[in-house]
Amino acid sequence: MKPLTEREIRSAFVNCTKGEATRMRIPHDLADRPWDDLDYFGWRDPQAPDRAYLVAELDGRLRGVALRASHTGASLTRRSMCSVCVTTHTGGVSLMVAPKAGKAGKQGNSVGAYICSDLACSLYVRGKKDAGMGSRLHETLTLEEKVERAMANLATFVAKVIA
């Protein structure tokens, strides 16, 4: 992924108002992010841990989605799988819920997906971050195919937010 500026990030959001996008906390260390290893940029708001955000280039356009992470109180011994990168975690996957864009979102409609709690799917796929013992299923897919699958899964989720 190409490095993003704060302005690009704020203008990419499809499911929040411009005012909300202006007020969201964007990490100050954008220059230090591992952009070459990222397929999308995701982060959690450190002052509001239930808020999460992701920005991805899909179909040649930047798309940003504001998310809320659920607090299910799931057991730390229960294993869950991320629906984006297909990494299994013990306590490291959260139900992320996004208000739908436009009129549907204003009516309270939302969509959800189980996603890595730290939004580091790109790093898990590349083996740059480890989710613990047995976190990656044995697959015969190449790294490129795994990245393509993760981005297709993410694109499907974002399309549901926009629809």
N, C-alpha and C positions, 0 to 999 in steps of 0.2 A: 504494500500500500504506500502511496506517496504521502509524505508528511503533510499534516493538515494544520491550518492556522485556526486560531480561535474564531475568527470571523466566518471561515468556511464551515466550521462545526456548528456554530449557532444558526446559520442560515439553512442548514440541511434538514432541520426537524420538520416532520410531516404531521405529528399528532400533538402538538402543543402550540400555544399562541406565541407571537413574537415576543411578548412581554415575558412569558415563562422561559423562552429560550434565552432572553437577555439576562434573566435572574439566575439561571442554572450555574452551578459551580463547575467550571471546566478546569482540569488539572493544569497546574502552572509549569509542569515539567514536559511540555509537548516536545521540546527539542531533544529530550533524553529518551523518548520512547523508542522501542525497537521496530521502527516503521517497516524495515525490510522483511520482518517476520510476521507482520500483522496483515490479516485479510480484512479486518474491520477494527475500528477503534471503539473499545468499550471501557466504561469506568463506573464506579459507584461513588456517590456523594459521601465523603467522609463525615459530614455533619448531619446527614440524613441517610443512614445506611439502607433504608428501604427504597431509596431512589437510585435508579441505574439508568445508564444511557448507552446507546451504541450508534455509530455512524459507519456506513459502508457505501462503497461505490457499487451501485447496482444498475445495470443497463446504461452505463455511461454517466450516471447522475449520482451525486451524493444524497443519501437518504439517512436521516437521523430519526431515532425512535426513543421516546421517553418511556421508561419502564418503572414498575413498582415490583419489588421483590416481596414475595409472601413470607410470612413468619409461621411456618407450619409446625414448628417444634419437633421436626422429624428427628428420630434417633440418630446419634452420631455413628452407630454401627450399621445402619441401613444403607445399602448401596443404591445409587440412582444413576441414570445415564442422561447425559446432555443430548438434547434433540438436535443440536447444531453440529457438534463435533464428534459425537458418539463416544465420548470419554465417560467411563464410570468413575464415580467418586463415592467416598464415604462421607456424607454430610457436606459435599461441595457442589450440589446442584440445587438451584432454587426455581420455584415457579415464578417466572417473570411475566407480568401482566402489563399489556400496553393498551391505553385507550385507543379506540379506532380513530382514524383521521376524519375530519369534516363533521357533517351533521350526525352521523352515527355515533361518533365519540361524544358529541354534546348531549346526546340522548343517554349516555352512560354505557354504551356498548364497548366491549373490550375483547382482546384475544390474548391467549397465554401460551407459553412454551416453557419446558424445563430446560434451563440453560446453566452453564457453569457459573457458579455464584460470583466468581471474580471476573467473568467475561473474558477470560484468557484462552478461548477456544483455539485460536491460531497457534499459541505456544504449546498447547497440549498436542495438537495434531503433528507439529514438527518435532516433538520430543524435547522441547526447550524448557518445559515445565512438567513436573511429575505429579500426578494426582494420587500417588500411592501404589501399593502392591496390586497388580492386576488391573490397572486403570485403563489400559488399552487392550482391546480384544485383538487376538491374532487375526490379521487380515492379509490378503495377498495383494491388496491395492497398493499402487505406488503413492508416494507422497503427493504428487500432483493430483491424482484421483481422489485422495482423501481431502485435499484442499477444495477441489471442485465440488465434492459432495457437501462439505460443510457450508460452502457459499451458496449452493443450491438450497440447502435446508434453511439458511438464513434468509435468502431471497423469498422463499415460500412464506416464511413468517412475516416478513415486512410487507409482502403483497396482501396478506390478510389484514394487516393494520391499515393499509391504504384503501382497500376495497370498501 
